[in-house]
Amino acid sequence: MDRVRGTEPASGAAGHDEPTGGLRRTIGPGLLFFFVLGDMLGGGIYALVGEVGGVVGGAIWVPFLVAFVLASLTAAAYVELVTKYPRAAGAALYVNTAFGRPFLTFLVAFAVMCSGITSAAALARAFAGDYLVTFVDTPVQLGALALLVALAAVNLWGVKESVRVNAAFTVIEVIGVLIILTVGAMAIGEGSADLSRNLDLGGDGPPLLLVLAGSALAFYTLIGFEDSVNMAEEVRDPSRAFPRALFGAMGVAAVAYLGVTVVASAVVPTQDLATSDAPLLEVIRRGPGGVPETLFSGIALFALANGALLNLMMASRLVYGMAQEGIVPSALGRVLPGRRTPVVAITFTTALALVLAATGDLGDLADTTVLLLLVVFAFVNVSVLVLRGDEVGHDHFRAPSGAPALGAVVCVALVTQHEGATWLRAAALMTLGVVVWGIDRGIDHRTGTHTGRTS
């Protein structure tokens, strides 16, 4: 991994420049690190440990480790592209720059937007499950919808305020992880834990296929780098901030995952983890130390809310970026006067999340998120190779030579691990995108007013 030197700085790429009327560059390296870390810890640790255990058996740490290694390949591609083209549209911008095909650009952008919204909806439902029941017994749909409305208000408040909320929530998440590790260490020390379960690949099928299937689900926990690149126009000095913040956060998250999955599997029988909506709460219940369930459930609620907030922030910034690129109607790029947050995009993405949270469940929404992103990741890795000859006027990160090609192959391999029902859900969402594209192009054709850069 190295840094490619440019001949001159690009406006807003390496400095603090802000386009007039655009988004405000208020996110420094520290807040960016917490943004990525908070996004990764929120969904994976607190919601999906049991889901992965249901696929592979007690050796939950194996697919998490594999997922980290595989995700690192695509993360390197994203870091190269975000430091090379530090604008808000993320994958849509990269694919459009590489291929110049408006319809392909729209499909990629719509897939990423849908992945953020499905992820937020999944985390909202996890929030409203067994963790929330510790405090109040309310229908899952009602709790999920109330959370999404509250997070929309935070998102509208301002990006600086939102990432500060995220930083505070991330600290709380880390405290929760440390509690689990401490309880697990105590259980191992007193002999009440069974570490041998961590060697059990007890699912149905060949071990390699089990690990691949588990890794495809665990991949969901490491997608914070996709969320973060859509914040590029609000990051100070993105060409320097992104490599350290993103890879640093991924490393911390990987260590946390491995530690927590090992102790969770040792303390709680695999079947009990797999059937629980709050798998880490089972560790607290069965482990020593007398940690109050209400304390840990509160921490988990902060973690899940944080993950949902970050996904909503990403989705709304992506829609804003698409509007700036002329991929969707310009009205979606309007910002709130004074706060300078993308008010129409936030309203639009929150409305879709509300519908999904009311109609889906955690496993279905998480699987759909991963499938959509794996297809996008394959295109992003190929885009790196296509754009290697495109010189820009500022320094940027460069991924190892073979990483993008290997990353594309890995994404295609993981895509094959998803069930037909997941493909149908993803296809339904993308069909909606095709309909939106057709309507938008039809309006442009009749009025002759479309001026977007991608048409």
C-alpha positions in Angstrom: 0.0 0.0 0.0 1.4 3.4 -0.9 0.6 6.9 -1.7 0.6 8.3 -5.2 1.7 11.9 -5.5 -0.1 14.4 -7.6 1.1 17.6 -9.1 -1.2 20.1 -7.4 -3.9 19.9 -4.8 -7.5 19.6 -6.0 -10.1 21.9 -4.5 -11.6 20.3 -1.5 -9.5 17.2 -1.8 -6.7 17.7 0.5 -7.6 20.9 2.3 -10.6 22.5 3.9 -12.3 24.0 0.9 -16.1 23.9 0.8 -18.1 24.4 -2.3 -20.5 27.4 -1.9 -23.9 26.1 -0.7 -22.6 22.5 -0.4 -21.9 20.4 2.6 -19.7 21.5 5.5 -16.3 19.9 6.1 -16.4 19.4 9.8 -15.3 15.7 10.3 -11.6 15.3 11.3 -9.6 12.1 11.5 -10.7 11.2 15.0 -14.4 11.6 14.3 -14.0 9.7 11.0 -12.3 6.8 13.0 -15.3 6.7 15.4 -17.7 6.9 12.5 -16.3 3.7 10.9 -15.7 1.9 14.2 -19.2 2.7 15.4 -20.7 1.5 12.1 -18.9 -1.8 12.3 -19.4 -2.6 16.0 -23.1 -1.7 16.1 -24.6 -4.4 13.9 -22.1 -7.2 14.1 -21.3 -7.6 17.7 -24.7 -7.0 19.2 -27.0 -8.5 16.6 -25.4 -11.2 14.4 -23.2 -13.3 16.5 -25.9 -15.8 17.0 -27.0 -15.7 13.3 -23.5 -16.7 12.2 -23.4 -19.4 14.9 -26.5 -20.9 13.5 -24.7 -21.3 10.1 -21.3 -22.7 11.2 -21.7 -24.0 14.7 -19.5 -23.1 17.6 -16.5 -21.9 15.5 -18.1 -18.5 15.1 -14.7 -16.7 15.0 -13.6 -18.5 11.8 -16.1 -16.8 9.4 -15.5 -13.4 11.1 -11.8 -13.7 10.6 -12.3 -14.8 6.9 -14.8 -11.9 6.4 -12.2 -9.4 7.8 -9.5 -10.6 5.5 -11.8 -10.6 2.5 -13.3 -7.2 3.4 -9.9 -5.7 3.7 -9.3 -6.3 -0.1 -12.4 -4.2 -1.0 -11.7 -1.7 1.7 -8.3 -1.0 0.0 -10.1 -0.4 -3.2 -12.5 2.1 -1.6 -9.7 3.9 0.2 -7.8 4.4 -3.2 -11.0 5.7 -4.8 -12.2 8.0 -2.0 -8.7 9.6 -1.7 -8.6 9.9 -5.5 -12.1 11.3 -5.9 -13.2 12.7 -2.5 -16.8 13.4 -3.3 -20.1 12.3 -1.7 -21.5 9.9 -4.3 -19.2 7.0 -3.3 -19.5 3.8 -5.4 -21.8 5.5 -7.9 -19.2 8.2 -8.6 -16.5 5.6 -9.0 -18.5 3.4 -11.4 -19.6 6.4 -13.4 -16.1 7.7 -13.7 -14.8 4.3 -14.8 -17.5 3.2 -17.2 -19.6 6.4 -18.1 -22.8 4.4 -18.3 -25.7 6.3 -16.8 -28.0 3.3 -16.3 -25.2 1.2 -14.7 -24.3 4.2 -12.5 -27.9 4.6 -11.4 -28.3 0.9 -10.5 -25.1 0.9 -8.5 -26.1 4.0 -6.6 -29.6 2.7 -6.0 -28.2 -0.6 -4.7 -25.9 1.2 -2.2 -28.8 3.4 -1.1 -31.0 0.4 -0.6 -28.3 -1.4 1.3 -28.0 1.5 3.8 -31.7 1.6 4.2 -32.1 -2.1 4.7 -29.3 -2.1 7.1 -30.8 0.7 9.2 -34.1 -1.1 9.1 -32.5 -4.4 10.3 -30.7 -2.6 13.2 -33.9 -0.8 14.1 -35.7 -4.2 14.4 -32.8 -5.6 16.5 -33.1 -2.5 18.7 -36.8 -3.2 19.3 -36.2 -6.9 20.1 -35.1 -8.6 23.3 -32.7 -5.8 24.3 -35.6 -3.3 24.4 -37.9 -5.8 26.1 -35.6 -5.6 29.2 -37.0 -2.1 29.7 -40.4 -2.0 28.0 -42.6 -4.6 26.3 -43.6 -3.0 23.0 -44.3 -4.4 19.5 -41.1 -4.7 17.5 -42.5 -2.7 14.6 -43.5 0.2 16.9 -40.1 0.3 18.6 -38.3 0.2 15.3 -40.3 3.0 13.7 -40.0 5.2 16.7 -36.2 4.8 16.6 -36.0 5.6 12.9 -38.0 8.8 13.4 -35.8 9.9 16.3 -32.6 9.2 14.3 -34.0 11.2 11.4 -34.2 14.2 13.7 -30.5 13.7 14.8 -29.5 13.4 11.1 -31.3 16.7 10.3 -29.7 18.4 13.3 -26.3 18.6 11.6 -23.4 16.4 10.5 -21.0 17.6 13.2 -23.6 17.0 15.9 -24.5 13.6 14.3 -20.9 12.3 14.3 -20.4 13.6 17.8 -23.4 11.6 18.9 -21.9 8.7 17.0 -18.5 9.1 18.8 -20.3 9.1 22.2 -22.3 6.0 21.3 -19.2 4.3 20.0 -17.5 4.7 23.3 -20.5 3.1 24.9 -20.3 0.2 22.4 -16.7 -0.3 23.3 -17.5 -0.4 27.0 -20.1 -3.2 26.2 -17.5 -5.2 24.3 -15.1 -4.9 27.2 -17.8 -6.1 29.6 -18.4 -9.2 27.4 -14.6 -9.9 27.2 -14.3 -9.5 31.0 -17.2 -11.8 31.7 -15.9 -14.3 29.3 -12.4 -14.2 30.8 -13.9 -14.7 34.2 -15.9 -17.7 33.0 -12.8 -19.3 31.4 -10.8 -18.6 34.5 -13.3 -20.4 36.8 -13.8 -23.3 34.5 -17.5 -22.7 33.6 -16.8 -22.0 29.9 -16.3 -24.6 27.2 -13.6 -23.3 24.8 -13.8 -26.6 22.8 -17.0 -25.3 21.1 -14.8 -22.8 19.2 -13.4 -25.8 17.2 -16.8 -27.1 16.2 -17.9 -26.5 12.6 -21.2 -28.2 13.3 -23.5 -27.0 10.6 -24.9 -29.1 7.7 -22.5 -29.4 4.8 -18.8 -29.3 3.9 -16.8 -27.1 6.3 -15.5 -24.9 3.5 -19.0 -24.1 2.3 -20.2 -23.5 5.9 -17.3 -21.0 6.4 -18.2 -19.2 3.1 -21.8 -19.0 4.0 -21.0 -17.7 7.5 -18.5 -15.3 6.1 -21.1 -13.9 3.7 -23.3 -13.1 6.7 -20.4 -11.9 8.8 -19.4 -9.6 6.0 -22.4 -7.4 7.0 -20.5 -6.4 10.1 -17.5 -4.9 8.2 -19.3 -2.6 5.7 -18.6 0.6 7.5 -16.0 1.6 4.9 -18.9 1.9 2.3 -20.8 4.1 4.6 -17.9 6.3 5.4 -16.9 7.2 1.8 -20.2 8.8 1.2 -19.2 11.3 3.9 -16.2 12.4 1.9 -17.4 16.0 1.2 -17.8 16.5 5.0 -14.3 15.2 5.9 -11.4 17.6 6.3 -8.3 16.5 4.3 -9.9 13.2 3.1 -6.8 12.0 1.2 -4.9 11.9 4.5 -7.8 11.1 6.9 -9.3 8.1 5.2 -6.5 5.5 5.1 -5.6 5.8 8.8 -9.2 6.1 10.1 -10.6 3.3 8.0 -7.9 0.7 8.3 -7.4 1.6 12.0 -11.1 1.1 12.7 -11.2 -2.2 10.8 -8.3 -3.5 12.8 -9.9 -2.6 16.1 -13.3 -4.1 15.0 -11.6 -7.3 13.9 -9.9 -7.8 17.3 -13.2 -7.1 19.1 -15.1 -9.5 16.9 -12.6 -12.3 17.4 -12.5 -11.8 21.2 -16.2 -11.6 21.6 -17.1 -14.5 19.3 -14.6 -16.8 21.1 -16.0 -16.0 24.6 -19.6 -16.0 23.5 -19.3 -19.5 22.0 -17.4 -20.7 25.1 -20.0 -19.3 27.6 -23.3 -20.0 25.8 -24.2 -23.2 23.9 -24.3 -22.6 20.2 -28.0 -23.4 19.8 -29.0 -20.9 22.5 -26.9 -18.2 20.8 -28.5 -19.0 17.4 -32.1 -18.7 18.6 -31.6 -15.5 20.6 -32.5 -12.0 19.4 -30.0 -10.7 21.9 -27.0 -13.1 21.8 -24.6 -11.1 23.9 -27.3 -10.7 26.6 -27.2 -14.5 27.0 -23.5 -14.2 27.8 -24.3 -11.7 30.6 -27.1 -14.0 31.9 -24.9 -17.1 32.0 -21.5 -15.7 32.8 -20.1 -14.7 36.2 -19.7 -11.1 37.5 -23.3 -10.2 38.2 -23.5 -7.6 35.5 -27.1 -6.2 35.5 -29.1 -7.1 32.5 -30.5 -3.6 32.3 -27.1 -2.1 32.1 -25.9 -4.3 29.3 -29.2 -4.1 27.4 -28.9 -0.3 27.6 -25.4 -0.4 26.1 -26.7 -2.7 23.3 -29.5 -0.3 22.5 -27.0 2.6 22.1 -24.9 0.4 19.8 -27.8 -0.6 17.6 -29.1 2.9 17.4 -25.7 4.1 16.5 -25.4 1.7 13.6 -28.8 2.6 12.3 -27.9 6.3 12.5 -24.7 5.9 10.5 -26.5 3.9 7.8 -29.2 6.6 7.5 -26.5 9.3 7.3 -24.7 7.3 4.6 -27.9 6.7 2.6 -29.0 10.3 2.7 -25.5 11.6 1.7 -25.5 9.2 -1.2 -28.8 10.4 -2.4 -27.5 14.0 -2.1 -24.4 13.0 -4.0 -26.4 11.4 -6.8 -28.5 14.6 -7.0 -25.3 16.6 -7.4 -24.1 14.2 -10.1 -27.4 14.5 -12.0 -28.3 10.9 -11.5 -31.5 11.6 -9.6 -33.7 14.8 -9.6 -32.0 17.8 -8.3 -34.7 18.4 -5.6 -33.1 15.5 -3.6 -29.9 17.6 -3.3 -31.6 20.5 -1.4 -30.0 21.3 2.0 -31.6 22.7 5.1 -30.8 26.4 5.4 -28.6 27.1 8.4 -28.0 23.5 9.3 -26.8 22.6 5.7 -28.0 19.0 6.0 -29.6 17.3 3.0 -33.2 17.6 4.2 -35.0 16.1 1.2 -32.6 13.2 1.0 -33.0 12.5 4.7 -36.8 12.6 4.4 -36.8 10.2 1.4 -34.4 7.6 2.9 -36.1 7.6 6.3 -39.5 7.0 4.7 -38.1 3.9 2.9 -36.5 2.7 6.0 -39.8 3.0 7.9 -41.5 0.8 5.3 -38.8 -1.9 5.4 -38.7 -2.0 9.2 -42.4 -2.5 9.3 -42.4 -5.4 6.8 -39.0 -7.3 7.2 -37.1 -9.1 9.9 -33.4 -8.9 11.1 -32.1 -11.9 9.2 -33.8 -11.1 5.9 -32.8 -7.5 5.9 -29.2 -8.2 6.8 -28.9 -10.9 4.0 -30.4 -8.4 1.5 -27.9 -5.8 2.6 -24.9 -8.0 2.1 -26.1 -9.3 -1.3 -26.6 -5.8 -2.7 -23.2 -4.6 -1.4 -21.3 -7.6 -2.7 -22.5 -6.9 -6.2 -21.5 -3.2 -5.8 -18.1 -4.2 -4.3 -17.3 -6.3 -7.3 -18.0 -3.3 -9.6 -15.9 -1.0 -7.3 -12.9 -3.4 -7.4 -13.1 -3.5 -11.2 -13.4 0.3 -11.3 -10.0 0.6 -9.5 -8.3 -1.3 -12.3 -10.1 0.7 -15.0 -9.1 4.0 -13.4 -5.5 3.2 -12.6 -4.4 5.3 -15.6 -6.5 8.3 -14.6 -4.2 10.9 -13.0 -5.5 13.5 -10.5 -3.9 16.6 -9.2 -3.4 15.6 -5.6 -1.8 12.8 -3.5 -3.9 9.7 -2.9 -3.7 6.2 -1.5 -2.9 3.2 -3.9 -4.1 -0.3 -3.1 -1.7 -3.3 -3.6 -1.6 -4.3 -7.2 -3.4 -7.6 -6.9 -6.0 -6.6 -4.3 -8.7 -5.2 -6.5 -8.8 -8.2 -8.9 -8.8 -10.6 -5.9 -11.4 -8.6 -4.2 -13.7 -8.8 -7.2 -13.3 -12.6 -7.4 -14.0 -12.9 -3.6 -17.2 -10.8 -3.9 -18.5 -13.0 -6.7 -17.8 -16.1 -4.7 -19.6 -14.8 -1.7 -22.6 -13.8 -3.8 -23.2 -17.4 -4.6 -23.8 -18.2 -1.0 -27.1 -16.4 -0.7 -30.4 -18.2 -0.9 -33.1 -17.7 -3.6 -35.4 -15.7 -1.3 -32.6 -13.2 -0.7 -32.1 -12.8 -4.4 -35.9 -12.2 -4.9 -35.9 -9.4 -2.2 -32.9 -7.8 -3.8 -34.4 -8.1 -7.3 -37.6 -6.5 -6.1 -35.7 -3.5 -4.7 -33.7 -3.2 -7.9 -36.9 -3.5 -10.0 -38.2 -0.5 -8.1 -35.0 1.3 -9.1 -35.5 0.5 -12.7 -39.1 1.9 -12.5 -37.7 5.1 -10.9 -35.1 5.4 -13.6 -37.7 5.0 -16.3 -40.0 7.6 -14.8 -37.2 10.1 -14.3 -35.9 9.6 -17.9 -39.4 10.0 -19.2 -39.9 13.3 -17.4 -36.5 14.5 -18.7 -37.4 13.5 -22.3 -40.8 15.3 -22.2 -39.5 18.5 -20.5 -36.0 18.6 -22.0 -34.6 19.9 -18.7 -32.2 17.2 -17.7 -28.6 18.6 -17.3 -27.0 15.9 -15.2 -23.4 15.0 -15.9 -24.2 11.3 -16.3 -26.6 11.6 -19.1 
